Amino acid sequence: MTLRQRVRTIVDAPWFQATVVTLILVNGVILGVETSPRIMEAHGTLLHGIDLCILALFVVELLLRIYAHRAQFFRDPWGWFDVVIVGIALLPASGPFAVLRVLRVLRVLRLLSVIPSLRHVVSGLFRALPGMLSILLLVVLLLYVSAVMATRLFAEVSPQYFADLPTSLFTLFQIATADGWGTIAKDVMEHMPMAWVFFVVFVLVSTLVALNLFIAVAVEALEKDDDDSPGGGGEGRVGSGESGPDGEGPDGQRLILAELRALRAEVAQLRREREGAGRG
């Protein structure tokens, strides 16, 4: 095996991926602990040193994957995702870039690219975006129409909630999130007892129907992603230890080698039979 093949075997190994996941989790815990002034005062230097070591390991892991997979690494969107996340962590965290220090927590998002099930969910959500945008447009239209109606109906009796169109839009958005909508409805119903009809219908349509539509679109996209993926198990990833569609990865290589051995045995058997027939 060449050096590149050996490096590729290492970065594709399950133990290597498990180590990367462990480092990401440890790094996430450290970033959370660093939000405590008391702990930072007592162990800040140690935590900062561990954080730098983990970042260095992330850089080494990324370079190894690039070396092992070369151009194939950059054809994988998840490879670019890892490059961006690690690149943000390498930006200076002092002077005018001090605000970028908070972006270090994005390193935890590398779990999305390392764990296959999370990659599958994210890919499904991206597939669902067109359908979700259509539902979002429907919700915006519902809010606008309802806000115009509410302004005309309730502006005089409840101006603090429905004085004009912008105020009504904000109030209805608050109601759609189920945030204190009962208080708003009771305030209006003190002057207009039948106003409960408007609020009940709006809550049912905006909250229950719209939410179920979002869930349905997301589930449909995930099912479609299952059907389109090789073997029905999600897309492959460079350096994840999974076999790609063209047989790449340790499992694919073992399968190819087994088929070559079987073919070689069949050729040898045909050769022996031909030689035996010639002697006869």
N, C-alpha and C positions, 0 to 999 in steps of 0.2 A: 504494500500500500504506500502511496505517496503521502507526503506530509499533509497536503490539503485533504486527502481522503481520511486520514487519521483525525484531523481536526473536525471534519464533518461528522465522523462517527461519534466523537465526544459531544459536540453541541446538539446532536440529535438523540442522544441517550436519555432515557427517562430520568435517571438520577440527576443529570445536568439540569433538566427542566424543573425537577423538584427543588433543586438548590436555588434556582432563580426565583421560584415562587416563594420560598422561605425568606430569601433576602428582601423581596418586595414587601412581604408581610412585616418583617422586622423593621424595615425602613418606615413603613406606615405607622407602626407603634411609636417609633422614636419621634416622628414628626408630630404625633399627637401629644406625647409627653413634653415636648419642647414648648407647648403652649402654657405650661405651668411655671410661673415665675419662681415658686419655691423650689421645685425640682431643678430648674435651670441654675439657680443660685448654688445649689449643692453639687450638682453633677453636670453642669453645662459643658465643661471642657471634654469630659468623657463622651457625652452624647454627640457633641460636634465631631469628635474624632471618629466615632463609629459611623456617623453619617457620611463623612468623607471617604472612609474605607469602602462602604457599600456603594457609593457613587463610583469609585474607581473600579470596583468589580463589575458594575453595570457597563462601564466603558469597555473593559476588557472583554466581557461577554459579547457586546455588540460588535467589536472588532473581529472576534473569532468567528461570529456568524457571517460577517461580511466576507472574511477571507475564505471561509468554507464554501459559501454559496455564490460568491461573486455577483454577476449581473442578475442572477435569479433572485437574490435578496432584494434588489431594488425594484423587481417586478411585482413584489408582494406588497400590497397596501399596508399590511401590519408591520412589515419591516420599516417602512417610512414612518409609521406611527411611533415605533420605538426610537427611531433616530430623533424625531422631533421632541419626544418626552425627555430623553437623555440630554439632548442639546440645550433645552431650556434649563435643565439642572446645572449645566456647565456655565451658564451666563453669570457674570460677576454680580454679587449681592451687596455691593457697597456703592456709595455715591449716588448718581442719578438712577442706577439700576437697583437700588435697595428694595423698591416695591416688588421687583421680580422674585425676591426671596420667598414670597408667599406661594409662588408657582411650584416650589419644590414638592409640594404635596401631590402634584400631578404624577409623580413617579409611581404612586399607588395604582394609577390607571393602567400601568403596564400589565396588571393582572388580566385585563381584557385581551391582550395579545398572547398571553402565555397559556391561559386556561381555555381549552377547546370549546367547552359549553358556553362560556361567556362570549367568545368570538361568534358562536352560532347565534346567540340572542341578539348581539349588536348587528350582525349582518341581516337578520330578519327584520329588525327595526328600520334599518336603512331601506330595505325593500318595501317596507310599509309606508315610507314617507309620502309618496304620491297620494295614496289613499287617505292618509292622515291630514294632508293639506286640504283635500276636498272637504273632509269633515270639519276642519278648522274654519274654512270659508263658510260652511253651513252654520256653524256656531256664531260667527261674526254677524252674519245676516240675521240670525235669531236675536242676538243682542241688540242690533240696531233697530229692528222692527219693534221689539219689546220696549226699548228705551223711548222711542217716539210715542208709542201708546201710553206708557206710564207717565211721561211728561204731560201729555194732554189730559190724562185722567186724574193724576194725583198732585200736580204742581201746586194747586191752591191749598189743598188740605195738608200736605207734607212737603213744604218747600226745602227743608233741610236735606231731604233725600231725592226729590224729583223736581227741583226748581227749574232746571234747564236740561238740554240733551247731554252735555258732558257729565253733569251730576247724576243723571239717571243711568248713564252707561256704567259709571263707577259703582253705583248702588246695585245694579243688576248683576254686575260681575261679582260683587261681594255676595249676593244671594246665590249665584251659581256655585260658589265655593262653599256654600252652606255655613257661612260665617255670620251668625246672628240674624238670619233672615226672619226668624220668628218675631224678634223685637221690631223690625221694620214693618212687618205685616200688621202687627197689633197696633202700631202707631197710626197706620193708614186706616185700619178697620174701625178705630174709634170714631172716625168721621164717615167712613163708607163701609158699612158692614159686609157688603157683598164683594169687597176687594179680595177676599181670600181666594176667590175663583181664579183671578189673574195670577196670584202668587203660587198657588198649588200647581196650575198648569205649567207655569214657567219653570218651577223647580223640577217637575217631572221630566219635561222635555230637555232642559239644559243640562241637568245633572245626570239623570238615569239613562235617558236615551243616548245622549252624546257620549257619555262614558262607555256605555256598552258598544257603541259603534267603534270607538277607538280600540277597545279590547278585541272586537271581532276582526278588525283590519290587521292588528298586530298578530293575532293567532293565525290568520290565513297566510300572512307573509312567512311566519315561522314554519308552517306546514309546507309551503311551497319551497322554502329553503331546504327542508329535509328531503323533499322529492328530487330537487335539482342537484343535491350534493352527492359526491361519489360514495356509494354504499349507504346513502341516507343518513350520514353522520356529520354533516357540516363540512365546511371548506378546509382544505389543507393549509398549512402554514410553513413557511421556510424555517427550518431549524426547530420544529416542534416535535420531531420524532415520528410524525405521521406520514403515511404514504400518500403522495400526491396522485393526481389523475393519471400521470404517465409512469407510475411505478417507482417514484423517487422515495427516499427514506429507507431506513433499515428493513422494514417489513417488505417493501417492494423489491429491494435488492435480494433478500433471501428467496423470494418467490421466483425471481428471474434466474438465480443460480440453480434452484431446484429444477426448473424447467430445462435449463441447459444440460444438467446431469442426466435427466431422463432422456433427452434427445440424443446425447452422446451414447448412452447404453443401447438405445434402439439402433443407432447406426452400427455400433459394434456387433450387435446380434445379427443384423442383415449381412454384414461382412462375413461373419463366421458361416452363416447359412450358404452364402454364395461360394465361399471357398470349399465347403463340404460338397456342394453340388458339382463343382468343377472337378474334384477328385473322383467323384462317382462317374 
